Amino acid sequence: FCVEAGGDIQCRGVNDQGGEWRVGIRNPFSQSQIVKVLQPRGHGVATSGNYIRGDHIYNPHTGQYGSDDIVSLTVIGPDVLEADRYATAAFAMGRRGIHFIDGMPGLEAYEIDAAGTARMTRGLRDYLPC
């Protein structure tokens, strides 16, 4: 199965062709485009950002909504709940968020900033198709 709810995704098993499920990360500047394809391999995938709902994520350390210049941060975690929790927290951290995820065992991330520059954690390659 592969279930999507509000952009967060949980997949298990294989698709109807017997292959790995694949999940696309949308381009936050052109949502009809996919900028990266992931194979979650039973893990959850969640994206936090401000490109659909505007600045709605609150950073309690700064007292501000939004991020310093991150527009999209996708996290792969052990399940969709953990992925969503960490995607939201890392997005609120701004530039530090991707580094925070990179230091967390069992989590990987892909980030896009306001200039369109993408960064990913070291282990994300394990979830990329060949």
N, C-alpha and C positions, 0 to 999 in steps of 0.2 A: 504494500500500500504506500501511497504518498498523499499526505493531507496538507493542504495549504489553508491557513486562516490568517487573514490580515497581513499577508506577506511572510509570515513565519511558516516554516515547513518541517515536517517530520516524515521520513521515509524509512521503510523496512523492507527487506527482501529484494526482489528484482521486479523490473517493469514487465509489461505484457509480451515483450519480445525476449525476455529472459536475460536482459542486460542490466547493468547498474543504472539506478535512477540518476538523472542529471538535473541540476538546479541552476538556473541562470541568475546572475546578478545584473539588475537593470542599470543602465546608464542614468544617473540622476539628472542629467541635462537633456536627455532625449529618451524617455521611458520606453519607447518602442524598440530600443537597441539593448542588446545584451553585451556587457563588457567582459564578463568572466563566467565560465561554466565550471561548476563544482560537482563532484560525485560524493555525496554525504556519507555513503556507506553505513547507513543505519543511524547516523547522528542527526541532531537537529540543526536547522539553519535559521537565523533570524537577522534582520537588517533594521538598524535604527538610523534615522536621518531626518532632515527637515525639508526635503524636496517635495513631499506630498502634503503633509499636514502643517508645514511651517514650523517655527520654533516652538516646540511643545515639551521638550525635555529640559527639566530644571536641574541646574547644578547647585547643590546646597552650599558649596564652598565659595562660589562667586555671587550667589543670589541672582543669577541671570538664567534666562532660558536660551537654549541653543548651544552652539559650539563655537570655538574661536574661528575655525574656518573649515571644519569637516562637514561634508554634506551627506555622506553615507558611510556606515560602518557595518559590515556583515560579519557575524560570528558563527562558527561551527562549534557545537558543544555536544556533550554526551546525549542530550535530549533537547527538544525545542524550548522547554522552560528555562534551562540553564543558558542556552544560547541567547534567548531573549533578555534574560536578566543581565548577562554580561555585555550584550550589545548596547543596551540602554546606558549602563554605567560607563562603559568605555567611550561612547559617543559624548556623554556629558563631560568627560575629561578632556575633550579636544585632542590636541596633538599628542598628549601623553597616553591616550587610550590604546592605541595600537601596541605601544610598548608594554602597557599593563597586560594586555591579552597575551603578548608574546612570552611573558613570564609566568603565565598560568598553565599548569599541566592540564592536558585534555581539551584545551581551547585553541582555536586558530582564527585569524581574522583577515579581512580585506577592506581597505579604507580608500575613500576617494575624497580629495579636498576640493575647495572652491575653485582652484585653478585647473581641476581635472586630473591632477597627479594621483596615481594609485600607489599604495604601499600594501605589502602583505607580510604576515608573520612567517617565520622561517619554516614552520611545519605545514603551511598551507599546501605546499606542493604535493603532499600525500593525498590531497583531495581533488587534484586536478586530473582530468583525463590525460591519457598518454600524450 
